[in-house]
Amino acid sequence: MLHEILPVGALQCNCSVFADESTRRAIVVDPGDGADLASLNALLLKHSLTVQAIVITHAHIDHIGGAAKLKAATGAPVYMNPADQELYDHLDMQAAWLGMRPPERTAIDTPARDGDTLLLNETSFHVLHTPGHTQGSICLFSPALNTLISGDTLFRDSIGRTDLPGGDSRQIIASIHSQLLPLPEDTRVVCGHGPATTIGREKARNPFLQNI
């Protein structure tokens, strides 16, 4: 399984591309703010990949703003948790906060709900609903790859901010404890921004998760 991580957009969101090397089919997670998809498109062309799904971990502009352009280029359906639809409906307001031009929008094709599974050939990706950073925040966990895509829920030595619309500080801690910390300690965590980590490291060292 190919897994490439591309920091994309103005806020350097970590976009993940998972690709099955036998079928050349791919899943793209969080295609950035939409300003420039050149590096992502170059990667898809380099490996002759067909995108079968575009998965959004939450509806902040730096994670979902490129979804419309990528869907137009590939025809792939967009997956997002329905609880973030209101955030997505106000993408123009998010752009205004950042002094950006509002990106193109597209319909959300498929709800990504807790317990859902996406398949890439024989590799499964499980949807974990982790509200707190936003109400519709999700993570993707692949047991076969021992990898968690945490969006902006969990970071190395930190957690997602909760002072934006839809944020809830108690809820994000509860989500992390119930959904993420039970995963194997050697699970690799690819965060929405910044360096990767592991579940075990965050259990032991993340200051937001101690003495709770």
N, C-alpha and C positions, 0 to 999 in steps of 0.2 A: 504494500500500500504506500503510495506516494503521499507525503504530507508536507506542503510548503506553507510558510507563514510570511505574509507580506504586510509590513506597516504601510498603511495607505491613508491618504487624505490629510487635511490640515492638522488633525489631532492624532495622527499616526495610530489609527486603530489597527489592531492585529487581525488581518483577514486570513482565514485558513482555507486552503484548498486541499481536499482529500480526493485522491483519484485511484481507482482500481486499475492496475497496470495491464490487466488482461482485457478488460472491456473498454478502457480509455474513457470511462464515465466518471464524473466528478460531482462533488458537493462543495459549494462555496459558502462559507460562513462569514457574515458581516463584511460586505464589499465596500465599506467606507462611506465617505461623504459625497461621492459622485463627481468631485471636481476633475479627477483624472484617473481613468481606469486603464491607462496604457500598460502599466507593469503587470496588472492582472491579466489583461488580454494577451500580452506577450507570453506569459506563462502558459495560458491555455493553448495558444498556438504552438509553442515549443514542444509540448507533450501531446499535441493532437487530441485534446480533451473535449468531450461533450458534457456540458453542465446539465445534470438532471434535477438539481434542486439548489435554490438559494435560501439559506436559513439565516434568519435575523434573531440575534439573542435579545435585543430590545430596541425600541423605536427612537432612540436618540439619533440625531442627524449624522453623527460621525460613524454610526454603525449601519444605518439603513439608507442613507442618502444616495448611495450608488446602486440600489436595487433596481430602480426603473431602467437605468441605462444597461445594466447587465442582463436584465430580463429581455429588453429589446434586442440585444445582441445575440442572445442564446436561445430565447424562447422558453427558458426554464421557469417553473413555478416558484413563487415566493412563499416561504413558510414563516409565520410569526404568531406569537400568542395573542389571542383576541383582546386580552386585557390591556394591551398597549395600543389599541386602535385609536383611541382619543389622542394620544401623544403623536401618532403618525398623522392624524388629521390636522394637527397644528404644526406641521413641519416648517411652515413659513415663519411662525413665531420663533422657533428654535434657530432658524437661520438669522433672524433679526438680532437675537441675543449675541450671536457670534460675528455679526457684521458680514454675513455671507449672502450670496444670491440663493434664493430657495431652489433646491434641486427638483428635478422631475419626480412625479409620484406615479405609482402604479397600484393596481388592486392587489390585495393580499389574496393569494389563491388558495392556500391551505392553512388551517389553524394548527399551531404546534402546541399541543396540550401535554400536561404532565402524564407520563406513561406511554406516550406515543413512541414509535420506533421508525427510524428511517433506515433503509437498507441500501448499501452500495455494494453490489454483487452479493457476497456472503457476509460482509462486515456490517454489524448493526451499530446504530447510534441512538441512544436512548434520550428522550427529552425529559429534563428535570425542571419543573417550574420552581423558580427561586425568587419570588417577589421581595421587594425591599429597595433595590436601586430604582426600579420601576415596577409597576404592578404586573406587567407582563414579562418580566425578565425570565429567561430560560438559560440553562446550560445543556451541553450535549456531552454524553459520556459514551465512549466506545470501550467495552470490556476487552475486546480482542486487541485493540491498540493500547490499552491501559492509559488512555488519554481523556482528559476532560477539557472541553472548551468552556471557560467560565464566564465569558462576556465581561461585564463590569460588576459582577457579583463578588468575586474573590480575586485579590491581587497578591503578589509577593509582598508580605509584611503589611498588607492593608486590605480594605474592603471598599466596595463601591460607595460613592457619596450618596447621601440621602436627603440633601437639602434642595433638590430640584422637584418639580411637580411629579407626584406619584411615588416619591421616596418615603421610606419609613425605616428608621434606625433599628427599632426592635424587630421588625419583620425580617430585615436582611440577616440579622444575627440568627434568628430562628431558622431561616431558610438554609443558611450555611451549616448549622448544626444538624438539621434533620436530613438534608439532601446530599451535602458534599462531604462532611467529615466522616460519615460511615464508609466511604469508598476506601479501597486499599491504600495504605499509606504511601506506597511507591507510585501511585497514580500521577502521571505527569499532568500539570495544570497549565494550559495555554491561556493566559489572561487577555482581557480585551485591550490592554495597553501594557507596555513594558515587558520585563523578562518573565520567563516561565518559572514555575516552582513545582512543588509536590504537595500532596495532601499532608504527608507526614511532617514536612517542614513547617507548614502553616499551623498545624496542630500544636507544634512545639514552640514556635517562635513568633507567630503573628500576634502583635499586642492587642488587637481588637477581639481576639478569641480566647484570651486567658481569663481565668477566674470568673467565668460566667456560669 
